[in-house]
Amino acid sequence: MKQYFGWFALMAWLGLTPVAHARTLTQAQARELAVTVAWHEGIPVSDEHIEVDTMDAGAPYLKGFASFLVLRESTTPGPDTTLARYAVNRSSGNVWEMTECRRYDFAALDALRKRLTGHATASRAADAAERKTLGCDAPGKRPGKA
């Protein structure tokens, strides 16, 4: 028994415990998830006139989320066009379209989310909490899933 305790103590000291640790996404990782969703939605993010900008200048736009605007820059004088507004939960890796209250779920996103966070999908409780934080449970908001 002491041999097993010593082995697990060594693994814990080295940070190799088999316990799953929650990972908080960096801004760059969250942006990678948002760009993946934009590609999935047919937005050509490699186009020189498409920008993925953060909404978190100085402080988070939404607590616990990294938020992004996908814009098409105007080629003539005038305003840019907003193509999408994404919120990426920094714990679960869930990506939401903020205007439509849609949470995205498709194979490429699940694989990337699993690589970045250690899990492919969030629990229903986490999903409900995120929906509430985003204001998607407000009257008149129709929750959806893409």
N, C-alpha and C positions, 0 to 999 in steps of 0.2 A: 504494500500500500504506500509506503514511504517513497518507493521508486516512482510511482505514478504522480504523487504530489510534487516531487522534485521536477519531473518532466513538465507538468502543467505550469509550475512556477517559472521555469525557464522560458516556456513558450509565452507566458503572460509578460515576462520581463522584456522579451524580444518583440512584443507586439504581434505575436503570431497566434493569438487565441482564435478559436473557431467561432467565437461570438460575432455576429454581424454588427458592425458599427454604422450608425447613421452618418452619412457624408453630407456636408453642406456644399452646395455648388458654388463655384466661383462665378464672377460676372461673365468671364469668357466661356465657361462651360454652359451657363444658362443661355448665352447668346448662340452657342452651337445648337442647342435644342430648338431655339426659336427659328434659326435659319433652316434647320431640317424641316420644320413645319411649313415655313414659307415655301420651300421647294415643293413640298407635298401639295401645297395649295396652288401650285403653278406660277408662283411669283419668281421671276428670273433674277435671283439675288446677285448673280455675277454681272448683270447689266450695270454699266457705269452710271446710270441714272437712278438706280435703286440703292437706297441706304437703309441699313438697320441701325437705328439710333437708340441709345438708352433713354429711358424716362426717369432714371434714378440719379440725376445730377445732384451730387452733394448728399442726398439722403434717399432711402428707398421710397418710391412712389406708393408702394403697398408693402406693409410690414411682412417679411418672410418671403417676398417675391422679388424677382428681377423683372423689370418691365421694359418692353421694347416697342418702338414704333417702326413700321416698315413704310418707307416713303418713296414715292417716285418724284425725283427732282424735276421741276419745271424746266423745259428747254427754252422757254420764253419768259419775259418778265411776268411774274405772278406767283401765286402760292403753289407750294408743293402739294401733291395728292397723298393722303394717308391711305395705304392699302390694307394695313392690318395693325392691330394693337395686341401684343402678346404679353402675358404674365406667366413667368416660369417659377413654380414653387421651388425654393432653394433646398428643401428637404426631400420632397417626393420626386421632383423632376417633372411633375405634371405641367403641361403647357396648355394654357387657356387663351382663347380669343376673347378679349375683355369686353368688346362691344356686344357680341352675340352670346356670351357665356357658354362657349363650347369648349369642352376638354378634348384634346386630340389623343387618339389611340390608334396607332398603326404599327406594323411590324418593324420598320426601320427606326421609328421613334422609340419603341419598346427596347430594341437592342442597344441603342445609344444611351437611353435612360439607365438601363441595367449596368452598362459599362461605367457610367459616371456616378451613379448613386448606390449601386449594389442591389437594386431591385427593379423589376420591370414595371410594376404597377403599384399604385397606392391602395390602401385599404378604403372601404366605403366610408369609414369614419373620417379619414383624412380628406377624402373627396368632398364630403359634406362640409367639413370645416373650411376648406378652400373655397367652395361655392359661396359660403356665408361671407368670408373675408372679401371676396370679389364683388359682393352685393348681388349675386345671382339668385338669392332667395327672396329678393324684394318683389313686391307685387308688380306685375307687368313684365317681369323678366322670364323668358322661356329658356330653361336650362336645356342644353343639348350636348351631344357627343359626336365628334367627327372622326 
